[in-house]
Amino acid sequence: MTEREAGRVVMIAGGAQGIGYGVARRFASEGARLMLLDIDHQALQKAVAELSGEGVEVAGHRVDITDRPAVHAAVADTLDRWARIDALIASAGVVEIRPLLDITDASWRRIIDVNLTGTFILVQEAARAMARAGTGAIVVIASTNAFFVEAETAHYSATKGGLIAFVRAAALDLAPHGIRINAINPGQIRTRLSAVLTEDPAAGPAYLKRIPLGRWGEPSDIAAAASFLISDDASYLTGEAMTVDGGVTLGVALQVEQGELPGLSSDR
Ligand SMILES: NC(=O)c1ccc[n+]([C@@H]2O[C@H](COP(=O)([O-])OP(=O)(O)OC[C@H]3O[C@@H](n4cnc5c(N)ncnc54)[C@H](O)[C@@H]3O)[C@@H](O)[C@H]2O)c1
């Protein structure tokens, strides 16, 4: 948000930690009023205390995003406090690394429930409030796993691919209400969710070598993209998925000696 956008009311699900908290910090620095939703009560209290200690207008709700009445109540409380919701960032999500042959029905359902159904509930509840105002912007945190998958993430990847289709379809339904919705596909961003890779002494450095921009992503990288997507600078942008991954999904860097490839001689 720019100066002119200060004072906007932004609801951030999964706002207590990781990418969601990074987004909260960014919007706080831009003068937004924040409603944080998170299932982790302790982390939520800490995040709210930190931000309000810095003079940010912030409140929090301990909410499981799969619990519609709880999400509805959080939206109602936001409207009671500030009379509007300008933006929603849907960042709450869970991952599990498990080979396809070992995924249980319970873990499949849990990942689908949080990542897909929970995001649907959040978007629908916030969008109903936004529709009454005739304006709003939504950002869904999907993943590069939507199209650039990793082994042992069939359930997680299915939800992220589903979110991209959801965002595109939702954009059509929400446009007549003046609401834009876009997705961000983060690559490897340093949070507790990705620590299994980024902190791994062998896999971490090996993966890092494959990131063209040469570093892990930070929550602030995703926050910058979210800030743009909810700003008026993105007022003609909806149904899009922005990949923020340091270039890792662009392709494979060929590790070969310089020279002519067979069949490409210059005197042809
Ligand atoms: N970190 C990465 O590298 C990365 C990469 C691609 C996508 N993502 C996506 O970004 C989003 C945020 O991930 P992160 O890395 O910040 O993880 P994180 O675990 O640090 O933060 C996620 C937050 O969501 C909350 N949460 C989880 N389930 C919830 C529920 N049912 N209801 C309410 N809150 C819930 C957690 O308590 C936590 O505070 C996720 O959707 C994740 O899939 C992360």
The ligand as a MOL file (V3000), in Angstrom:
LIG
                    3D

  0  0  0     0  0            999 V3000
M  V30 BEGIN CTAB
M  V30 COUNTS 44 48 0 0 0
M  V30 BEGIN ATOM
M  V30 1 N 7.2360 -21.5240 3.2620 0
M  V30 2 C 7.2580 -21.8900 2.0100 0
M  V30 3 O 8.3220 -22.1600 1.4310 0
M  V30 4 C 5.9750 -21.9650 1.2140 0
M  V30 5 C 6.0910 -22.2530 -0.1500 0
M  V30 6 C 4.9280 -22.2990 -0.9270 0
M  V30 7 C 3.6950 -22.0950 -0.3230 0
M  V30 8 N 3.6190 -21.8250 1.0040 0 CHG=1
M  V30 9 C 2.2820 -21.6040 1.5570 0
M  V30 10 O 2.2780 -20.4080 2.2890 0
M  V30 11 C 1.3010 -20.4830 3.3180 0
M  V30 12 C 1.9350 -20.0790 4.6390 0
M  V30 13 O 2.9810 -20.9810 4.9250 0
M  V30 14 P 4.1760 -20.6300 5.9170 0
M  V30 15 O 5.4070 -21.1010 5.2930 0
M  V30 16 O 4.0360 -19.2300 6.3680 0 CHG=-1
M  V30 17 O 3.8220 -21.6570 7.1010 0
M  V30 18 P 3.7870 -21.4330 8.6950 0
M  V30 19 O 3.5170 -22.7700 9.2440 0
M  V30 20 O 4.9780 -20.6700 9.1280 0
M  V30 21 O 2.5240 -20.4900 8.8840 0
M  V30 22 C 1.2330 -20.9510 8.6130 0
M  V30 23 C 0.2790 -20.3620 9.6380 0
M  V30 24 O -1.0380 -20.8770 9.3540 0
M  V30 25 C -1.6240 -21.2740 10.5840 0
M  V30 26 N -2.6340 -22.3020 10.3420 0
M  V30 27 C -2.4160 -23.5890 9.9570 0
M  V30 28 N -3.5890 -24.2450 9.8760 0
M  V30 29 C -4.5500 -23.3620 10.2120 0
M  V30 30 C -5.9570 -23.4450 10.3180 0
M  V30 31 N -6.6200 -24.5910 10.0830 0
M  V30 32 N -6.6500 -22.3370 10.6840 0
M  V30 33 C -6.0020 -21.1790 10.9480 0
M  V30 34 N -4.6680 -21.0480 10.8780 0
M  V30 35 C -3.9590 -22.1240 10.5090 0
M  V30 36 C -0.4680 -21.7710 11.4340 0
M  V30 37 O -0.7790 -21.7960 12.8160 0
M  V30 38 C 0.6250 -20.7820 11.0720 0
M  V30 39 O 0.6390 -19.6630 11.9260 0
M  V30 40 C 0.7760 -21.9150 3.3070 0
M  V30 41 O -0.4400 -21.9470 2.6020 0
M  V30 42 C 1.8390 -22.6640 2.5390 0
M  V30 43 O 1.3210 -23.7980 1.8780 0
M  V30 44 C 4.7310 -21.7610 1.7930 0
M  V30 END ATOM
M  V30 BEGIN BOND
M  V30 1 1 1 2
M  V30 2 2 2 3
M  V30 3 1 2 4
M  V30 4 1 4 5
M  V30 5 2 4 44
M  V30 6 2 5 6
M  V30 7 1 6 7
M  V30 8 2 7 8
M  V30 9 1 8 9
M  V30 10 1 8 44
M  V30 11 1 9 10
M  V30 12 1 9 42
M  V30 13 1 10 11
M  V30 14 1 11 12
M  V30 15 1 11 40
M  V30 16 1 12 13
M  V30 17 1 13 14
M  V30 18 2 14 15
M  V30 19 1 14 16
M  V30 20 1 14 17
M  V30 21 1 17 18
M  V30 22 2 18 19
M  V30 23 1 18 20
M  V30 24 1 18 21
M  V30 25 1 21 22
M  V30 26 1 22 23
M  V30 27 1 23 24
M  V30 28 1 23 38
M  V30 29 1 24 25
M  V30 30 1 25 26
M  V30 31 1 25 36
M  V30 32 1 26 27
M  V30 33 1 26 35
M  V30 34 2 27 28
M  V30 35 1 28 29
M  V30 36 1 29 30
M  V30 37 2 29 35
M  V30 38 1 30 31
M  V30 39 2 30 32
M  V30 40 1 32 33
M  V30 41 2 33 34
M  V30 42 1 34 35
M  V30 43 1 36 37
M  V30 44 1 36 38
M  V30 45 1 38 39
M  V30 46 1 40 41
M  V30 47 1 40 42
M  V30 48 1 42 43
M  V30 END BOND
M  V30 END CTAB
M  END
